[in-house]
Amino acid sequence: MSSMLARPPQRPSALRAVSYLGLFVLGAVIAAAGALVQAAWFPGGLLLALAGEAGLCLGGARAARSRAGAVAPAGGWLIAVILLTSSRPEGDFVFGTGASSYLFLLGGMAVAVMCATLAQGRQPDGDAVRLGK
């Protein structure tokens, strides 16, 4: 019976933590690139920016074999976009007030949630998890 109980979660290894940090930074880079591309080539730039974010989130989840691999770049993307939406004292800002900016912001958040939800989590292993055993 004790083998059927769930193991407590373990802390990630140093390599896994560094890979999550790398995915976080890549998410921020994708956000900055997407912010520039989405307004330049509407609607193709918007689709390219959202596809880049989706590819990074799903690729990170597949590489890490966990949902955290999708959440890390999504977090970097979200923080970078929030920082890019704030205006500077000079009055400059990256995002305009057009529909494409709002589609990028809302669509990017929706893509991040979908990727984190659809990413496969870790599957338990061992004989105790098989039905009928």
FENTA-V111761 format. One record per residue. N is the residue number from 1. RES is the residue in one small letter. PSI is psi in whole degrees, 0 to 359 (999 if undefined). NEAR is the number of other C-alpha atoms within 10 Angstrom. Layout:
n/res/psi/near
N/RES/PSI/NEAR
N/RES/PSI/NEAR
This chain:
n/res/psi/near
1/m/325/5
2/s/334/7
3/s/343/10
4/m/348/10
5/l/148/9
6/a/141/9
7/r/147/9
8/p/151/6
9/p/144/6
10/q/154/6
11/r/143/8
12/p/151/10
13/s/169/9
14/a/320/9
15/l/319/9
16/r/320/13
17/a/321/12
18/v/322/12
19/s/323/17
20/y/321/21
21/l/319/16
22/g/319/16
23/l/324/28
24/f/314/26
25/v/319/19
26/l/325/20
27/g/321/28
28/a/321/22
29/v/318/17
30/i/322/23
31/a/316/29
32/a/317/18
33/a/318/13
34/g/325/25
35/a/326/25
36/l/323/16
37/v/323/18
38/q/327/22
39/a/335/21
40/a/320/13
41/w/61/12
42/f/137/12
43/p/352/12
44/g/323/12
45/g/323/19
46/l/314/24
47/l/322/18
48/l/318/16
49/a/317/24
50/l/324/24
51/a/324/15
52/g/318/16
53/e/317/27
54/a/318/23
55/g/319/15
56/l/317/23
57/c/313/32
58/l/323/23
59/g/320/18
60/g/321/27
61/a/320/25
62/r/321/16
63/a/321/12
64/a/348/18
65/r/37/16
66/s/163/17
67/r/335/21
68/a/333/18
69/g/338/28
70/a/330/34
71/v/325/25
72/a/308/25
73/p/329/33
74/a/321/32
75/g/317/18
76/g/320/22
77/w/314/27
78/l/315/19
79/i/319/15
80/a/318/20
81/v/320/23
82/i/317/12
83/l/326/11
84/l/339/16
85/t/341/15
86/s/143/13
87/s/156/12
88/r/165/10
89/p/333/7
90/e/348/6
91/g/2/7
92/d/148/10
93/f/160/12
94/v/318/16
95/f/136/20
96/g/184/13
97/t/27/7
98/g/175/9
99/a/330/9
100/s/326/20
101/s/317/18
102/y/323/13
103/l/322/15
104/f/314/23
105/l/307/18
106/l/320/12
107/g/321/17
108/g/320/24
109/m/320/18
110/a/319/14
111/v/318/18
112/a/318/26
113/v/318/17
114/m/318/15
115/c/319/25
116/a/329/24
117/t/320/13
118/l/346/13
119/a/139/22
120/q/133/15
121/g/176/16
122/r/139/10
123/q/138/8
124/p/152/11
125/d/167/8
126/g/168/8
127/d/335/11
128/a/341/14
129/v/353/14
130/r/140/9
131/l/143/6
132/g/7/6
133/k/999/6
